[in-house]
Amino acid sequence: MEDATIRFAAIDSKTEIKEVLSSVYNALLVKGYNPINQLVGYVLTEDPTYITNYNGARSLITRIDRDELLQELLLSYLES
């Protein structure tokens, strides 16, 4: 029997991070949450319960490394 390591696909490209954030934002909006407050709570604590399960938003956001997410957010903010 072979021991295999299971790898989960992490999201690392700028475009994929933007798509995930947009999907999560829309899922939070549809469910009646304030998306900005919920995303800030998630970024500060890395607690996935800030994100709804609706449309798989919670599993999507957890695929993004928090450090990479913060880096992309800061770069985007400073470039605009």
DODREN-827469 format. One record per residue: residue in one letter; x, y, z of N, C-alpha, C in turn. Coordinates in pm, whole numbers, padded with zeros to 5 digits, always signed. Layout:
AXYZXYZXYZ
...
***
This chain:
M+00084-00118+00000+00000+00000+00000+00089+00124+00000
E+00053+00217-00079+00132+00339-00096+00071+00452-00014
D+00155+00520+00064+00108+00637+00138+00113+00758+00046
A+00000+00816+00022-00006+00931-00067-00047+01055+00012
T+00016+01162-00020-00019+01290+00040-00126+01355-00046
I-00231+01397+00020-00339+01464-00052-00307+01612-00056
R-00310+01669-00174-00285+01811-00191-00416+01881-00226
F-00440+01990-00159-00555+02071-00190-00510+02186-00278
A-00590+02217-00375-00553+02323-00469-00565+02458-00401
A-00453+02524-00387-00453+02659-00331-00470+02758-00444
I-00526+02870-00411-00548+02974-00510-00436+03075-00493
D-00363+03101-00599-00249+03191-00584-00239+03301-00689
S-00312+03293-00795-00299+03399-00895-00390+03516-00858
K-00348+03634-00900-00422+03756-00871-00565+03749-00925
T-00580+03696-01044-00713+03685-01106-00802+03591-01028
E-00748+03477-00987-00828+03381-00911-00869+03437-00776
I-00779+03510-00711-00812+03571-00582-00925+03671-00600
K-00917+03751-00705-01023+03849-00731-01156+03780-00757
E-01155+03671-00834-01279+03597-00862-01337+03537-00734
V-01252+03482-00649-01300+03425-00524-01359+03533-00435
L-01289+03645-00421-01341+03754-00339-01475+03806-00392
S-01488+03815-00523-01614+03859-00582-01727+03760-00552
S-01698+03633-00565-01799+03530-00537-01840+03531-00391
V-01742+03542-00303-01771+03545-00159-01849+03671-00125
Y-01808+03783-00179-01877+03910-00157-02024+03898-00198
N-02048+03845-00318-02186+03831-00367-02267+03735-00281
A-02207+03626-00236-02278+03530-00151-02318+03596-00019
L-02228+03674+00038-02259+03745+00164-02370+03847+00142
L-02364+03917+00031-02465+04017-00002-02603+03953-00018
V-02609+03843-00090-02736+03772-00113-02796+03725+00019
K-02712+03680+00111-02762+03630+00238-02793+03741+00338
G-02771+03867+00299-02810+03980+00383-02703+04028+00480
Y-02581+03982+00464-02471+04027+00550-02406+04151+00491
N-02332+04222+00573-02248+04331+00525-02116+04266+00482
P-02094+04252+00351-01977+04177+00303-01843+04233+00351
I-01831+04364+00358-01704+04424+00401-01675+04388+00546
N-01774+04403+00633-01753+04369+00774-01719+04221+00791
Q-01786+04135+00718-01761+03992+00730-01622+03955+00679
L-01583+04013+00566-01450+03984+00511-01340+04038+00601
V-01360+04156+00658-01261+04211+00752-01248+04119+00873
G-01360+04072+00925-01357+03978+01038-01281+03852+01003
Y-01304+03802+00884-01232+03681+00840-01082+03708+00827
V-01046+03818+00764-00905+03849+00742-00833+03868+00877
L-00897+03935+00972-00833+03959+01100-00817+03832+01183
T-00914+03743+01177-00913+03626+01266-00883+03494+01195
E-00903+03491+01065-00896+03369+00983-00998+03265+01032
D-01106+03315+01090-01216+03229+01136-01317+03219+01022
P-01331+03100+00961-01418+03086+00844-01567+03104+00874
T-01605+03107+01002-01747+03125+01032-01796+03266+01001
Y-01705+03357+00972-01746+03490+00927-01806+03484+00787
I-01778+03377+00714-01821+03363+00576-01932+03259+00567
T-02036+03292+00494-02150+03201+00477-02111+03078+00395
N-02183+02970+00418-02165+02849+00337-02237+02860+00203
Y-02323+02959+00188-02402+02977+00067-02313+02979-00057
N-02351+02900-00156-02276+02888-00283-02129+02848-00265
G-02099+02780-00156-01962+02732-00132-01864+02842-00100
A-01914+02958-00054-01827+03073-00028-01723+03043+00079
R-01761+02971+00183-01666+02943+00291-01552+02856+00243
S-01582+02755+00166-01475+02668+00118-01386+02742+00017
L-01445+02834-00059-01365+02913-00153-01265+03002-00081
I-01313+03076+00019-01226+03171+00087-01113+03101+00163
T-01138+02981+00210-01033+02910+00285-00925+02855+00194
R-00947+02857+00063-00845+02812-00032-00741+02919-00059
I-00768+03041-00014-00673+03151-00033-00589+03164+00093
D-00457+03168+00075-00368+03191+00187-00389+03334+00237
R-00407+03349+00366-00440+03481+00421-00330+03583+00393
D-00204+03544+00400-00095+03637+00372-00101+03686+00227
E-00129+03595+00135-00141+03633-00006-00261+03723-00029
L-00369+03694+00041-00489+03777+00031-00459+03919+00078
L-00395+03933+00192-00361+04066+00242-00265+04139+00148
Q-00170+04065+00095-00075+04125+00001-00148+04179-00122
E-00238+04099-00179-00312+04143-00298-00403+04261-00267
L-00467+04259-00150-00553+04370-00112-00474+04500-00099
L-00358+04492-00034-00276+04613-00017-00222+04663-00150
L-00174+04571-00234-00124+04612-00364-00233+04678-00448
S-00350+04619-00446-00463+04674-00521-00500+04813-00470
Y-00502+04828-00339-00536+04957-00279-00433+05063-00314
L-00306+05028-00303-00200+05125-00327-00184+05159-00476
E-00222+05067-00564-00212+05093-00708-00326+05180-00760
S-00434+05187-00685-00549+05265-00734-00545+05409-00688
***
